[in-house]
């Protein structure tokens, strides 16, 4: 069984080198936007859980099951956010340990 050679790699590499500078700024912006939207989602989940807790405490129409689901979602969101932060700090520390 023969495997055909890959063609056109040099053309793709040249195109990637010419567009690398503009793309780097876009990637950083996309990453920042992703982090900001993730933080907003965690904050929204916490606010939602707090609002449901107040409604249950005041005898509103929210059931205890709905409250527990919202609190669990908020808790898992915060846990994931903490893990992402820990990984980012570890990556930063690893980069700082690199010898130049």
C-alpha positions as CSV (number, residue, x, y, z in Angstrom):
1,X,0.0,0.0,0.0
2,X,1.5,3.3,-1.0
3,X,0.7,6.7,0.5
4,X,0.5,9.6,-1.9
5,X,2.8,12.6,-1.1
6,X,1.3,15.7,0.4
7,X,1.4,18.6,-2.1
8,X,1.0,22.3,-1.6
9,X,2.6,22.6,1.8
10,X,5.1,25.2,0.8
11,X,2.3,27.4,-0.6
12,X,0.3,27.2,2.6
13,X,3.4,27.9,4.8
14,X,4.2,31.0,2.8
15,X,0.6,32.2,3.1
16,X,0.7,31.6,6.9
17,X,3.9,33.6,7.2
18,X,2.5,36.6,5.4
19,X,-0.7,36.8,7.4
20,X,0.8,35.9,10.8
21,X,1.1,39.5,12.1
22,X,-2.5,40.5,11.6
23,X,-3.8,37.2,12.8
24,X,-1.9,37.4,16.1
25,X,-3.8,40.5,17.2
26,X,-7.1,38.8,16.2
27,X,-6.3,35.7,18.2
28,X,-5.4,37.8,21.3
29,X,-8.7,39.7,21.0
30,X,-10.7,36.5,20.5
31,X,-9.1,35.0,23.6
32,X,-9.8,38.1,25.7
33,X,-13.4,38.1,24.4
34,X,-13.8,34.4,25.3
35,X,-12.5,35.0,28.8
36,X,-14.8,38.0,29.3
37,X,-17.9,36.1,28.1
38,X,-17.0,33.2,30.4
39,X,-16.7,35.5,33.3
40,X,-20.0,37.1,32.5
41,X,-21.7,33.6,32.2
42,X,-20.3,32.7,35.7
43,X,-21.5,36.0,37.1
44,X,-25.0,35.5,35.6
45,X,-25.3,32.0,36.9
46,X,-24.5,33.3,40.4
47,X,-27.0,36.1,40.2
48,X,-29.6,33.7,38.9
49,X,-29.0,31.3,41.8
50,X,-29.2,34.2,44.3
51,X,-32.4,35.5,42.8
52,X,-34.0,32.0,43.0
53,X,-32.8,31.7,46.6
54,X,-34.5,34.9,47.5
55,X,-37.6,33.8,45.8
56,X,-37.7,30.5,47.7
57,X,-37.0,32.3,51.0
58,X,-39.9,34.7,50.4
59,X,-42.3,31.9,49.6
60,X,-42.4,32.6,45.8
61,X,-43.2,30.2,43.0
62,X,-39.7,28.8,42.6
63,X,-39.3,25.2,43.7
64,X,-36.5,23.9,45.8
65,X,-35.5,21.7,42.9
66,X,-35.1,24.7,40.6
67,X,-33.0,26.4,43.3
68,X,-30.7,23.4,43.7
69,X,-30.2,23.1,40.0
70,X,-29.3,26.8,39.7
71,X,-27.0,26.6,42.7
72,X,-25.3,23.5,41.3
73,X,-24.8,25.2,37.9
74,X,-23.3,28.2,39.6
75,X,-21.0,26.1,41.8
76,X,-19.7,24.1,38.8
77,X,-19.2,27.3,36.8
78,X,-17.1,28.8,39.6
79,X,-15.1,25.5,40.0
80,X,-14.4,25.5,36.3
81,X,-13.3,29.1,36.4
82,X,-10.9,28.4,39.3
83,X,-9.4,25.5,37.4
84,X,-8.9,27.6,34.3
85,X,-7.3,30.3,36.4
86,X,-5.0,27.7,38.0
87,X,-4.0,26.4,34.6
88,X,-3.3,29.9,33.3
89,X,-1.1,30.7,36.4
90,X,0.8,27.4,35.9
91,X,1.4,28.2,32.2
92,X,2.6,31.7,33.1
93,X,5.0,30.2,35.8
94,X,6.3,27.6,33.3
95,X,7.0,30.4,30.7
96,X,8.8,32.4,33.4
97,X,11.0,29.4,34.2
98,X,12.1,29.0,30.6
99,X,15.8,29.9,30.0
100,X,16.5,32.2,27.2
